[in-house]
């Protein structure tokens, strides 16, 4: 599958979560909202993970109180990650993804649904 937009990527995050008991088990204790900001467009997206009970993605919404905030230099970075043109670690180490708030280990936990 080829991803062409952030919307496609967010749908895929939901699909990965909903189709994998392994991912649900990995996230069974995770409930912190994750805010993603795309610096090129200023758009925000929220990932709302309710432990192993469900996930919701919201494009165009942010939560300034979210304990985890991630900046992407552009929407294309996320699309490229989902199309496997760049890996999560490389995107992070090259500055294309920045953890603004929260811990890097949160990203590692989310790697299975995001990257």
C-alpha positions as CSV (number, residue, x, y, z in Angstrom):
1,X,0.0,0.0,0.0
2,X,1.2,3.5,-0.8
3,X,0.5,6.4,1.5
4,X,0.0,9.8,0.0
5,X,-1.2,11.9,3.0
6,X,-1.2,12.3,6.7
7,X,-4.9,11.2,6.6
8,X,-3.8,7.9,5.1
9,X,-1.2,7.5,7.8
10,X,-3.6,8.2,10.6
11,X,-6.1,5.6,9.2
12,X,-3.2,3.1,9.0
13,X,-2.4,3.7,12.6
14,X,-5.9,2.9,13.5
15,X,-5.9,-0.2,11.3
16,X,-2.6,-1.5,12.7
17,X,-4.0,-1.1,16.3
18,X,-7.3,-2.7,15.5
19,X,-5.9,-5.6,13.6
20,X,-3.2,-6.7,16.0
21,X,-3.6,-8.3,19.4
22,X,0.1,-8.0,19.8
23,X,0.0,-4.2,19.5
24,X,-3.0,-4.0,21.9
25,X,-1.1,-6.0,24.4
26,X,2.0,-3.8,24.0
27,X,-0.1,-0.7,24.7
28,X,-2.3,-2.2,27.4
29,X,-1.0,0.3,30.0
30,X,-0.7,3.3,27.6
31,X,-3.2,6.1,27.8
32,X,-1.3,9.4,27.3
33,X,-2.6,11.5,24.4
34,X,0.1,12.2,21.8
35,X,0.0,15.5,19.9
36,X,1.8,15.6,16.6
37,X,2.5,19.0,14.9
38,X,3.5,19.3,11.3
39,X,5.7,22.4,11.2
40,X,5.3,23.0,7.4
41,X,1.5,23.3,7.6
42,X,0.9,24.1,11.2
43,X,-1.6,21.2,11.4
44,X,-1.9,19.1,14.4
45,X,-3.1,15.6,15.0
46,X,-3.9,13.7,18.2
47,X,-3.5,10.0,18.9
48,X,-5.8,9.0,21.7
49,X,-4.9,5.5,22.9
50,X,-7.2,4.0,25.4
51,X,-4.9,1.2,26.6
52,X,-6.1,-2.0,24.9
53,X,-9.7,-0.7,24.6
54,X,-9.4,1.4,21.4
55,X,-7.6,4.1,19.5
56,X,-8.8,7.4,18.0
57,X,-7.0,9.7,15.7
58,X,-8.0,13.3,15.2
59,X,-6.5,15.5,12.5
60,X,-6.8,19.2,13.0
61,X,-7.0,19.0,16.8
62,X,-4.3,19.5,19.4
63,X,-4.1,19.2,23.1
64,X,-1.7,21.7,24.7
65,X,-1.8,19.6,27.9
66,X,-0.8,16.4,26.1
67,X,2.1,14.8,28.0
68,X,3.7,13.6,24.7
69,X,4.3,16.1,21.9
70,X,6.1,15.3,18.7
71,X,7.0,17.8,15.9
72,X,7.5,16.7,12.3
73,X,9.4,19.1,10.1
74,X,6.8,18.3,7.4
75,X,3.8,16.2,6.7
76,X,5.9,14.5,4.0
77,X,8.2,13.1,6.7
78,X,5.3,11.0,8.2
79,X,4.2,9.9,4.7
80,X,7.8,8.9,3.9
81,X,8.0,6.9,7.1
82,X,4.9,5.0,6.3
83,X,6.1,4.3,2.8
84,X,9.4,3.1,4.4
85,X,11.5,5.7,2.6
86,X,13.0,6.7,6.0
87,X,13.1,4.9,9.3
88,X,11.9,6.3,12.6
89,X,15.3,6.3,14.1
90,X,16.9,8.0,11.1
91,X,14.1,10.6,11.0
92,X,14.7,11.3,14.7
93,X,18.5,11.4,14.6
94,X,18.4,13.7,11.5
95,X,16.0,16.2,13.2
96,X,13.0,15.5,11.0
97,X,11.1,14.3,14.1
98,X,11.6,16.1,17.5
99,X,10.2,15.1,20.8
100,X,9.0,18.4,22.2
101,X,7.6,16.9,25.4
102,X,7.7,13.4,26.8
103,X,10.2,10.6,26.7
104,X,11.8,8.9,23.8
105,X,10.8,5.5,25.2
106,X,7.1,6.5,24.5
107,X,8.1,6.7,20.8
108,X,9.7,3.2,21.0
109,X,6.5,1.8,22.5
110,X,4.5,3.4,19.6
111,X,6.9,2.4,16.9
112,X,4.8,-0.7,16.0
113,X,1.8,1.4,15.0
114,X,3.5,4.5,13.7
115,X,6.6,3.3,11.8
